[in-house]
Amino acid sequence: TTGTDRTISFDLVARARVFGGFDGTEVALAQRDPVAHPTILSGEIGLAGAIDNSQHVVRADESFIDRDSILDGFIITAGNMSSVAGTGGGVFITNGAKPTIANCRIVGNNAFAAGGGVRVEGNASPLIMNCAILGNTARNAAGLDVVNAAATVINPLIAHNASSLVSPGGVRWTNATGTLANGVIVGNTSNGLVGQAAQITVASSTLNITHNDIEDLDGSIGDATNFDEDPAFLNLPGTDGVVGTVDDDLRLTDCSPLIEKGSIVALPLDLADLDEDFDTTERYSIDITNGARIINDPSHAGVSVDVGPLEHPGSPLPDPDLNDDGIVGPPDLAILLSAWDTDGCHPADLNGDGTVGPADLALLLAAWTVNP
């Protein structure tokens, strides 16, 4: 808008599917590229600076807004809900709305009270899929706040959000139901909470919390599939060095523990046929970049979906020629033996099972004196 009405938002409507990532030459949904052609929904109106920005950038507040009301492939930024009780600066979902928010980056929004990035309330029950909620601020629950509602949150990245009161910086569920699966919740901060509580709190809620990487996980929520490891992003802050801006880099290193660690079963069915293959019985099949959601990475054991919004493209298994001299021989054996029982990502883990051991030795010996 060219006006200064702070109550104006991008309001979702029933059965409308809105997609970003186009340059105008595409003839099919599968051709869009949200990385090369970012589509930004911004609350920046009026004067420069946040003080007069839109209160909500995106809003869904009608019960007839259902799963087929889709917002997919956008950057949602610069919302500022500054009233004393204000919530949901980036995305505000209420009044029984059930939209699909997919493949969006919700970054750099603020709410005075709670839910700087996303607020879900009023018996709403959205599907939030493959979204990165980064660098948002609020007094309470700066990233995602679900209160008296339900939410299905699959493959999110909720990171580096900051709450200024004694409240989690990442996610808060209160009197709520829902699912949190295949997510990454790290680097969020609170003015008063530490450990897991600075990342996520759950109160009077019934949730299915599985296959998430949660910083400082203490075992009090979810099941044994959740874990606490450094996600090993390639360069999350991007070129500007700040998490929560439009250039954030969600790519993983080849050694990331997020690779192949998610649950395929947790992925919803592709009822909207977003990949346009006429198969609505398959699991959701695209990631935040419009790439494939499930890629078998031969350098990691198993075949599953990665944790977080972006699927790693895969990397080849390590070469048995560990010293790169053109032959497989004693120096390579010495390198492998020196790494024996090493867990994690190591060049001598030739079969990609996460540990250097007998199976790797067998592969090296099978290639002995051979130029791989």
C-alpha positions in Angstrom: 0.0 0.0 0.0 1.0 3.6 -0.5 -1.1 4.6 2.5 -0.3 4.8 6.2 -3.2 2.6 7.6 -1.4 0.3 10.0 -4.4 -2.1 10.2 -4.1 -3.1 6.6 -2.7 -6.6 6.1 -2.4 -9.2 3.4 -5.6 -11.0 4.3 -6.0 -14.7 3.3 -9.3 -15.6 1.8 -11.1 -19.0 1.4 -9.8 -21.4 -1.3 -7.3 -18.9 -2.6 -3.8 -20.3 -3.4 -1.1 -17.7 -3.6 2.4 -18.6 -4.5 5.7 -16.6 -4.6 9.0 -17.2 -6.4 8.1 -16.3 -10.0 9.9 -14.0 -12.5 6.9 -13.9 -14.9 8.2 -16.3 -17.5 7.0 -19.6 -15.9 4.2 -21.7 -17.3 4.0 -24.2 -14.4 4.2 -24.0 -10.6 7.1 -26.4 -10.5 9.3 -23.8 -12.4 9.2 -21.2 -9.7 12.4 -20.4 -7.8 11.8 -18.6 -4.5 15.5 -18.2 -3.9 16.4 -16.6 -7.2 13.1 -14.6 -7.3 12.2 -13.7 -3.7 8.7 -12.4 -3.2 8.4 -10.1 -0.2 5.3 -9.2 1.8 6.5 -6.3 3.9 4.9 -4.3 6.7 7.1 -1.3 5.8 4.7 1.5 5.0 4.8 5.2 5.6 8.1 6.5 7.0 11.3 4.6 7.1 11.6 2.5 10.2 9.3 0.2 12.1 7.3 2.6 14.2 4.5 3.1 11.7 4.7 -0.4 10.1 1.7 -2.6 9.5 0.5 -4.3 12.7 0.2 -7.7 11.0 1.8 -8.5 7.6 -0.4 -11.5 7.0 -3.7 -12.2 8.7 -6.2 -15.2 8.6 -9.2 -14.5 10.8 -12.2 -16.3 9.3 -13.4 -19.8 10.1 -14.1 -20.6 6.4 -10.3 -20.2 5.6 -9.3 -23.9 5.3 -6.3 -26.0 4.3 -6.9 -25.1 0.7 -6.3 -21.4 1.5 -2.5 -21.5 0.8 0.2 -18.9 1.2 3.4 -20.5 -0.2 6.9 -19.2 -1.0 7.0 -15.7 0.5 9.3 -13.7 2.7 7.1 -12.1 5.5 8.9 -9.3 7.2 8.7 -5.9 9.0 5.4 -6.3 10.8 5.2 -4.3 14.0 2.2 -5.0 16.3 3.1 -2.3 18.8 -0.1 -2.0 20.9 0.2 -3.1 24.5 -1.7 -6.3 24.0 -0.6 -6.7 20.4 0.3 -10.2 19.0 1.3 -11.6 15.6 3.5 -9.1 13.9 4.4 -11.3 11.0 1.4 -13.7 10.8 -1.8 -13.6 12.9 -4.2 -16.5 12.7 -7.4 -16.6 14.7 -11.2 -17.1 14.7 -11.0 -20.8 13.7 -9.0 -20.2 10.6 -7.2 -23.3 9.2 -4.8 -22.0 6.4 -1.7 -23.6 5.0 1.4 -21.4 5.4 4.2 -23.2 3.6 7.7 -22.6 2.4 7.8 -19.0 3.9 10.5 -17.1 5.6 9.0 -15.1 8.5 11.8 -12.8 9.5 12.4 -9.5 11.3 8.9 -8.9 12.7 7.9 -7.6 16.1 4.9 -7.8 18.5 4.7 -5.9 21.8 3.0 -8.7 23.7 3.7 -12.0 22.1 4.2 -13.9 18.8 6.5 -11.5 17.0 6.8 -14.0 14.1 3.5 -16.0 14.3 0.6 -16.0 16.7 -2.1 -18.7 16.5 -5.2 -18.3 18.8 -8.9 -18.4 18.9 -9.4 -22.1 18.0 -7.4 -21.7 14.8 -5.7 -24.8 13.5 -3.2 -23.9 10.7 -0.7 -26.1 8.9 2.7 -24.5 9.0 5.1 -26.4 6.7 8.7 -25.8 5.8 8.8 -22.3 7.3 11.8 -20.5 8.7 10.9 -18.2 11.6 14.0 -16.1 12.3 15.0 -13.0 14.1 11.6 -11.9 15.4 11.1 -10.1 18.7 8.4 -9.8 21.3 8.0 -9.6 25.1 6.8 -13.2 25.1 7.2 -16.1 22.7 9.0 -14.1 20.0 9.0 -16.8 17.3 5.8 -18.8 17.4 3.0 -18.5 20.0 0.1 -21.0 20.0 -2.6 -20.2 22.6 -6.1 -21.8 22.9 -5.7 -23.2 19.5 -4.1 -26.1 17.5 -1.2 -26.0 15.1 0.5 -28.6 12.9 4.1 -27.4 12.5 6.2 -29.6 10.3 9.9 -29.1 9.3 10.3 -25.6 10.7 13.4 -23.7 11.5 12.7 -21.5 14.6 15.9 -19.7 15.5 17.5 -16.5 16.8 14.2 -15.0 18.0 14.4 -12.9 21.2 11.9 -12.4 24.0 12.4 -9.5 26.4 10.5 -11.0 29.3 10.7 -14.3 31.2 9.3 -16.3 28.2 10.7 -18.6 25.6 12.3 -16.8 22.6 11.4 -19.7 20.3 8.0 -21.4 20.8 5.3 -21.3 23.4 2.3 -23.6 23.5 -0.5 -22.8 26.0 -3.8 -24.6 26.3 -3.1 -26.0 22.9 -3.0 -29.1 20.8 -1.0 -30.1 17.8 2.2 -31.5 16.3 5.8 -30.2 16.1 7.9 -32.5 14.0 11.1 -32.5 12.0 11.9 -29.0 13.3 15.1 -27.1 14.4 14.7 -24.9 17.4 18.0 -23.2 18.3 19.6 -19.9 19.2 16.5 -18.3 20.6 17.0 -16.1 23.7 14.9 -15.0 26.7 15.3 -12.4 29.3 15.1 -14.7 32.3 14.8 -18.3 30.9 17.7 -20.5 30.1 18.2 -24.0 28.7 15.4 -25.7 27.0 12.9 -23.2 28.4 14.5 -20.4 26.4 13.7 -22.4 23.2 10.3 -23.9 23.9 7.7 -24.2 26.7 4.6 -26.3 26.8 1.8 -25.6 29.3 -1.6 -27.4 29.6 -1.2 -28.7 26.1 -1.4 -32.0 24.3 1.3 -32.2 21.7 3.1 -34.7 19.5 6.7 -33.5 19.5 9.0 -35.8 17.5 12.2 -35.8 15.4 13.2 -32.2 16.4 16.6 -30.7 17.0 16.0 -28.6 20.2 18.9 -26.7 21.8 19.5 -27.7 25.4 16.8 -30.5 25.2 16.3 -31.9 28.7 13.9 -34.8 27.9 10.8 -33.3 29.5 9.0 -32.9 26.3 8.4 -35.1 23.3 9.9 -38.6 22.8 13.3 -40.2 22.3 13.4 -39.2 18.6 14.2 -35.5 19.6 17.8 -34.6 19.9 20.2 -31.7 20.7 23.0 -31.2 18.2 24.6 -28.3 16.4 22.6 -28.1 13.1 25.8 -27.3 11.2 24.3 -24.7 8.8 26.7 -23.6 6.0 26.2 -19.9 6.8 22.9 -19.2 8.4 23.4 -15.4 8.8 24.0 -15.0 5.1 26.2 -12.3 3.6 25.1 -9.5 6.0 26.0 -11.5 9.0 22.6 -11.1 10.7 20.1 -13.9 11.3 16.5 -12.8 10.6 17.0 -10.9 7.3 16.1 -11.8 3.7 19.5 -13.2 2.9 19.6 -15.9 5.6 21.3 -19.1 4.2 19.4 -22.2 5.2 21.8 -24.7 3.5 23.4 -27.5 5.6 27.0 -28.7 5.5 27.6 -32.2 4.4 28.2 -33.2 8.0 25.0 -31.8 9.4 23.2 -34.1 11.9 19.9 -33.0 10.4 20.4 -35.0 7.3 18.1 -38.1 7.1 17.0 -37.6 10.7 13.4 -36.6 10.2 10.2 -38.7 9.9 8.6 -39.2 6.5 5.4 -40.2 8.3 5.2 -36.8 9.9 4.9 -35.2 6.4 1.3 -34.3 5.5 -0.3 -35.6 2.4 0.1 -33.5 -0.7 -3.6 -32.9 -1.0 -3.1 -29.6 -2.9 -0.8 -31.4 -5.4 1.8 -28.7 -5.0 4.3 -30.5 -7.3 1.6 -30.9 -10.0 2.2 -34.6 -10.5 -1.5 -35.4 -10.1 -0.7 -37.5 -7.0 -2.5 -36.3 -3.9 -1.9 -39.6 -2.0 1.9 -39.0 -1.7 3.6 -37.2 1.2 4.4 -33.5 0.9 7.2 -33.5 -1.7 8.8 -30.1 -1.9 11.1 -28.1 0.5 11.3 -24.3 1.1 13.2 -23.8 -2.2 10.7 -25.7 -4.2 13.2 -28.5 -4.5 12.6 -32.2 -3.6 11.6 -32.8 0.0 13.2 -36.3 0.2 16.6 -36.8 -1.3 18.6 -40.0 -0.4 22.0 -38.8 0.7 24.4 -41.8 0.2 26.9 -40.3 2.7 24.4 -40.7 5.5 22.8 -43.9 6.7 19.1 -44.5 6.0 16.6 -42.9 3.7 14.4 -40.2 5.2 13.5 -36.6 5.2 15.9 -34.1 6.6 15.1 -32.1 9.7 14.3 -28.4 9.0 12.8 -26.6 6.0 15.6 -27.3 3.4 16.6 -30.7 2.1 20.3 -31.2 1.6 21.1 -32.1 -2.0 23.2 -35.1 -1.0 26.9 -35.8 -1.2 28.8 -38.8 -2.5 30.3 -41.4 -0.2 33.9 -40.7 0.8 36.7 -41.9 -1.4 38.9 -44.7 0.1 41.9 -42.8 -1.1 41.9 -40.8 2.1 45.2 -39.0 1.4 44.4 -38.3 -2.2 47.6 -39.7 -3.6 45.9 -41.7 -6.4 46.1 -45.1 -4.8 44.6 -46.9 -1.8 47.4 -48.2 0.4 49.1 -48.1 3.8 48.8 -44.3 4.4 45.0 -44.6 3.9 44.8 -47.5 6.2 46.7 -45.5 8.8 44.3 -42.6 8.5 41.3 -45.0 8.9 42.8 -46.8 11.9 43.6 -43.5 13.6 39.9 -42.5 13.4 38.6 -45.9 14.6 35.4 -45.6 16.6 35.1 -41.9 15.7 31.4 -40.9 15.6 30.0 -38.2 13.4 31.1 -37.0 10.0 34.6 -38.2 9.2 36.3 -38.9 5.8 37.1 -42.4 6.9 33.4 -43.2 7.5 33.3 -44.8 4.0 29.8 -46.3 4.3 28.2 -43.2 5.8 26.8 -44.9 8.9 28.1 -42.3 11.3 31.0 -44.4 12.8 34.4 -45.5 11.6 34.6 -49.2 12.1 34.9 -52.7 10.5 32.5 -52.0 7.6 34.7 -49.0 6.6 37.9 -51.1 6.9 36.3 -53.8 4.6 35.6 -51.1 2.0 39.1 -49.8 2.1 40.7 -53.2 1.8 38.4 -54.1 -1.1 39.8 -51.0 -2.9 43.5 -51.7 -1.9 46.0 -50.6 -4.6 43.1 -49.6 -6.8 42.8 -46.1 -8.2 39.2 -45.5 -7.2 
